[in-house]
Amino acid sequence: MEELEINEFKTLITENKTEEIKKLLADMHPADIAELCDELEPEEAKSIYILLDDEKAADVLVEMDEDTRKEFLEIIPSETIAKKFVDNMDTDDAVDLIRELDEDKQEEILAHIEDIEQAGDIVDLLKYEEGTAGGLMGTEMVIVNENWSMPECLKEMRLQAEEMDEIYYVYVVDDDERLRGVFPLKRMITSPSVSKVKHVMKKDPISVKVDTPIEEVAQMIEKYDLVSIPVIDSIGRLVGQITVDDVMDEIREQSERDYQLASGLSQDVETDDSITDQTKARLPWLLIGMIGGIGNSMILGNFDDTFARFPEMALYIPLIGGTGGNVGTQSSAIIVQGLAKSSLDSSKIWKQVGKESLVAIVNATIISMLVYLYNFIRFGPTATVTCSVSISLFAVVMFASIFGTLVPMTFEKFKIDPAIATGPFIAIINDIIGMLLFMGITTLLS
C-alpha cells in the first residue's frame, strides 16, 4: 500500500472522521485492509476494526500478518474476539487464530463463543498437532448420505449450502459417517431424480488421514489437481476437509522457514523484529562459522614451512575454500529440493551418491584442467603449485559433491530438517576439509 494512502488514514483516524474512513473501507478488499493494518499502530488498527462489519473484520484478521495479528489481539477483549471474529470464521481459520494465543486467552475466547457446536469443533481441532492434516482442516462441508434419493439429497444440499461461503465438493458418507465417495455436481443435473446417491457418486475418493503431514497433503493436491481433499480418522469417518488455499499458505510459510534456515538463521525472523530477536536468530551460526574459521587458521598454521617454500600457494586458499562451499551447496540444494517434492527417496542414498559422483567427476575435471592450464602458463609445468592446486580442486569438488548429497539425505532419514544442510553447515565443513586436502596434497607433492 502506498505511503500516501497510509498517511491519509492516519490523518482521518487522528481527526476522528469515521464516516470518511467507512467510505474508504467499503470499497477495499480484506487483504488490502489487512495490509493497511499491518502498517498502523495497534491502537490505530483497532479504530479501523471497529468500523468494519463482523464478517469483513473476520476476513481481514485472517489476511493479517501473524505477528501484527498477535499484537493486535492482545489489546482486544476475549468476548469481542469470540463474537466479532471467531463466530464469523471457518473453523480452520478460527483454530489458527486461537492457537497463536496463550492458554488462558484461549479458554476465555472459547467460553464466549455462542455456537456450542462451533466451539466443540474448535476444541477438537486444537487437539491435533500443527503441521498435520488434522491441525489444518476445516469442518465446513456439504455432506450427503449414500442412501438418500436425489430429491432428498438436493434439499439437504441447499440447507447446508446456506451456511457456507464456498462449496468445492459434496462428500458422500454411509450411516456410520464413513467416507464412501464424492458426489459430482454434474451428475446431480444429469442423473434421474429416482436414482440414489450411491448409484451416481464417484467411489473411492482420494483422501488423507488426520495425522498425514502437510507436505504429503500438498503433494497429493498437486498430483491429482484437487481444490480440496477430505480428511478421515483411523476408521475412515469423514472429519473435515483441507482446501488448496490453506495448503498453499502453510507451504509458503514452511518455504520461508527453510530459506531462512538455509541462510544461517536459527529461527524465524522478520524485518520488523527487534534487534534482540534478530541477533538471537543470526548469532548461533555466526559463532559456528567463527569456530570454523579459527579451525582453518590452526590448520594453515601447521604448514608454515610449506608456505615459506611455496608462497604462491596462499593465493589459492580462497579458490579452494570457495569452490568447495559452492559445490557442496549446489549438491545439497538439489537433494533438499528433491526430498521436498518426494521425487527423491531418502532410502536410495547410495544410488544418488553414485549419480552425483559422476556429475562431480565431469565438473571436477573441467575445473581442475582450466586451473592447470592457467598455472602451466603462469608458473610453468614443473612448479609444485601447478599440479597441487589442480589435484586439490579435483579432490575438493568430489568430496563436496558427495558430502553435499549424503548430509541432507541422512538428515531426512533421521527426521532432521534437511534444509540445514544447504546453509553454513555445508560451507564450513567443506572449507575445513578443503584446506586439509589442499595442504596435504601440496606437502606430498613437495
N, C-alpha and C positions, 0 to 999 in steps of 0.2 A: 504494500500500500504506500502511496506517495506521502512524503513528509508533510506536504501542504494539506492533504486531507486529514491527517492525524492531528495537525495543529488546529485545524478548523473545529474538529470535535472537541479538543481540549478547551478551546475558547468557549464553545457553546456550553460545555459542562460547567466551566467556571462561572459563566453568566446565567446558569440555570435555565437555559432556553429549551425546555423539554419538548415543546411542540415541534420546533425545528429539528431537534435530534430525532424524534419519532418519524418525521417525514423522510429524513435521510436513511434511517434504518429500514424503513418499509420496502425500499427498492433494492436492498443489499442482500446478497446470498449469505447464508450462515457461515460459510468458510471465510468470506471477506470480513464479516463482523468479528469472527474469531481472531483473524489476523490483526484487526484493529485493537482488540482487547489485549493481545499479546504485547502491543506497543504502549499500552496505557498502564498507569499505576493501578494496583488492585482496587483502591477506592474509586478511581475514575471508571474502571471496568464495571464495578458494582453499580454505579449510577446508570450505565448503559443497560445492564441486565434488567434493572427494574422496569425499564420501558418496553421490554420485549414481551410478547405473549409467551405462555408457558411452553408451547410446542417448539417455537423458534428458539427460545432460550436453551432448551434441551439440545437442539441440533448444534447450536453454537458451542456449547460446552464440550460436545463430542469432538468438534473440529479443533478445539483449542490446544495449544502446546501443553504437553504434560506437566512441565514444571510450573508454567503460568497457571494452569488449572488447579494444581495442588495448592499453590499460594492463594489463589482466589477463593477456593472452597474453605480455607481456614478462617476466613472472615465472614462466611455465610452461616447463619444458624442451621442446625441439623434439620429442623422442621421445614425450612424453606427449600433445602436441598432435596428432601424427600418429596414434597408436594409440587414444587415448581419444575424440578429436573427429572428425578427418578421416575415419577409417575408417568412422564411423557417420553420415556426412553424404551427401546427394546431391551430385553433382559441382558443380552451380551454387553451392550454399552453401559448399562447400569452397573453390572459386575465390574467392568474395567474401572469405572469411576470410583466405586466403593472400595475396591481392592487397594487403591492408592492411599487410602486414609488409615489412621491408626484404629485399633480395635474398639476403643471407647466411642469414637465418632461413628464407626460402622454400626454399632449397636443402637446408637441414638437415631440414626437415619432409618434403619430397618424398623424401629419401633413406631416411626411416624408415617410409614407407607400405608395408605388407606386400603389398597387392594391386597388382601391377605394372601391370595393365590400368587400374585406377583412377588410379594415378599418371600414366600416359600420357595419359589423358583430361584430367586437370587441367592438365598441361603444355601440351596442345593448346589448351585453353580460355584459358589465360593469355596466349596469343599474340594473341587478339582484343582490340580496343580496348574500353575501358569505354564504355557508352552505346550499344553496338550489340547486335544480336540475338545475335551470336556470343559476346560478353562476358557475356551474361546467361543463356544457355541451359544446360540440363542434358542429360546424355546418357542418363539412365534412361528408357527407353521400352519398350513392348511392340511388337515388330516381327515381321511375318509376310511370307512370300513369296507373290506373286500366283499362283504355280503350285501351291501346296500344296492338298491336299484338305481338306475340313472336319475330319475326324478328326485328320489330321496337324497342322492349324492349332490345334485345341483343345488338343492335347497340348503343343505348343510354348508356347502362351499360358500354360498352367498352370505350366510350368517357369520362364518369365520372370517371372511374377507373384509368385513366391515371394521374389524379391529386391527387390520394390518396395513402398513404403508406399501409394501411390495410383496408380490407373490412370484416366486421363482418356480417352484414345483409343488404338485399336490401329491402327498405321500399316502400310501395305502397300507393299513395295518389289519391284523386279524383281531379276534375277540380278546386276545391276551396282550394286545398292543405291540406285537412284534412286527417289524417292518417286512412287508411282503412285496411291495412294488411301488412304481411311480405311475401316476395317472396323467398321461399326456393330454393337454388341453385340446389338441386337435381331435383326439378320439371322442372327446366329450361332445363335439359338434357332429361328427360323422357316424357315431355308433347309434344303433337303435335304442329308443328310450326304454325298451323292455330288458335290455342287457344289464347284467350285474357288473359291478366294478371289476371283480376278479376276472371276468371274461375279456375285458378290454385293457386292463392295466399292463404295463411293461414290467415283467417279473425280474427278480434278482438284481435290483439296482445296486450301483456302486455305493459303498458306504464305508465309514470308518468307526472305530471303537473310541470310547471316551478317553482312553489312555494313549491314543495314537499321537506321536509328536507332530507339532505344527508343520515341520519341514516335510513330513510324509504327506500330510493333508494337502499342502501346496503343490507337491509333485503330482498327486492324483488329480487335482483340479486342472492343472496344466495339461497333463497327459490326455485326459478324457474330455477336455474343453467344456467343463462344467461351470455353471454360475453359482451353484451351491451344492453341498454334499450332506446327506443325512448322517447323524451320529447315533450309534446304538450302544446299549450296555452289553455286559458279558453274556446275557442270554438272548440278545437280539431285539430287545424292545427299543422302539424309537424314542429317543430322549431329547433330540434337538437337531439343529442344522447349522452349518457354517457357510457363510456367503463369501464370494470371492473378494469383496472389498475388505472384509475383516482379515482374511488371509494375507492380502497384499500389504495392509498396514503393518501386520505382525512381521512379515518377511522384510519389509523396508527397515523397520526398527532393528531387526536382527542383523541385517546387512551393515547398518551404520555401526552397530557394536563391533562386528567383525572387522570392519575397516579401521576403527579406532584401535582395536586390539593388535591388528597387523602393523599399525603405525607406531606401536610402542606406548599406547595409553592403557593403563591398568584398569580403568573404569570408564563408564560412560560420562562424558562431559559435553557441555555446550559453550558457545562463545560468551554467553552472558553469565556463566557460572562464576562464583567468587574466585579470587586469587588463590585462596587456600585449597578449594576443591580442585582447581586446575593443577596446582603444584602437586597435590597428593596423587593425581592421576598420571602425571608425567615423570615424577622423580624416581619411582622404582626402577624403570628400565634405563633411565639415565645413569643411575648408580651402578646397575649391572654393566652397562656399557663402559663406565669408568673403570670398573674392575677388570673388564676385558682389555681395555687399553693399557692398564698397568701390567697385566699379564703379558701383553705383546712386548712392552718395553723391557720386561725382565727376560723374555726370550731373546730379543735382539742384543741385550746387554751381555749375553753369554758368547757372542760371536764378534767381540771387539777385534780379535786378530784377523778374522775374515774380512771385516770392513777396512782394516788397515792395509791389507794386501790388495783388496779389490774395492776401492771407494765408490766405483761406479755402481756397485750393487744397490747402494742406498737409493738410487734414482728409481728403482723398480719396486720398491716397497708399496707405494700407493697402487701401482698397477696390479700386483699380486692380490693385495687385500680387496681392492675394488672389484676385480673380476670375480673372485670367489664369492663375494657378497651378492653381486648381481646375478650370477648363475644360480646360486642357491635360492635366492628369492624368486627367480623365474620358475624354477622347478617346483618349489613348494606352492607357489600361486596356482599353477596348473593343476596340481594334485588336490589342493583345497577346493578349487572350483569344481573338479570332477566329483569329489566327495559330496559337495553341497547339492549337486544336481543328480546324485545317485547314478551317474554314468560310470563310476569307478567303485569297485568293491574293495574295502579295506582288507579282505581276506586274500586278495590276489597281489600281495606285496611284491613277491619276487618276480612275478610276470611284469609288473610295472617297472621294477628296478632294472630288469633286463632291457626293456624298451627304452628307458631313459638313458641307460648306459650307451646304447647305440647312437642315440642323438648326441650324447656328450662326446663320444669319440669323434664324430664329424665336426662339432663345434670346436673341440679342443685342438684338433689337427689344424684347422684353418687358422685359429687364433695364434697358436704357437709357431706355425710356419711364417705368418706375417711378421711376428716379432723377431723370429730368427733372421729373416731377410733384412730387417731394419738394423739389427745388431751386427749382422755379417758385413754390411756396408759401413757401419759406423766404427766398429771395433776390430773387425777382421775375423776370419774363420777360427783362429787359434785362441782367441780370448775366452776366458772362462765364462764371462757374462753372456756370451753369445749362445752357448749351449745351456747353461744353468737356468737362465730365465725362461727359455722355450720349454725345457723339460718340466720346470716348476709350474709353468702355466698349464701345461697339459695335465699334470697331476692334480692341480688345484681345481680345474674345471671338472675333471672326472669325479673327484671327491665331493665337490659342492653339488653336483647334479644328483649323485646317489644319496648323499646326506639329505638334500632338499626333498627327495622323494620318500625316503624312509621315515623321516621325523613326523610329518603330518599324518601319514598312514598309521604309524604306531600310536600317535596321539588319539586318532579316531578309534582305534581298536580298544584303547583303554578309557574311552569315553571322556577324553580331554579335548577341548575345543581346538581343532587343528589350525585355526586362524592365527594362533600364537606363533606357529612355525613359519609364517610369511613375514614376520617382523624382525625386530632386533635380534631375537634369539639365533636365527639362522646366520645373520650377518656377523655377529660376534664370534660364534663358533668357527665359521668359515675363515674369519680373519686370523684367529689364533692358529688353526691348523694350517692355513696357507703360509704363515710365517715360518712355522716349523718345517714344512716341506721345502720352502724356498732356501732356508739357511742350511737344512740338512743336505739337500742336493748339491748346493754350492760347495759345502765342505767336502763332500765325497768327490766331486769333480776337481777340486783343487789339490 
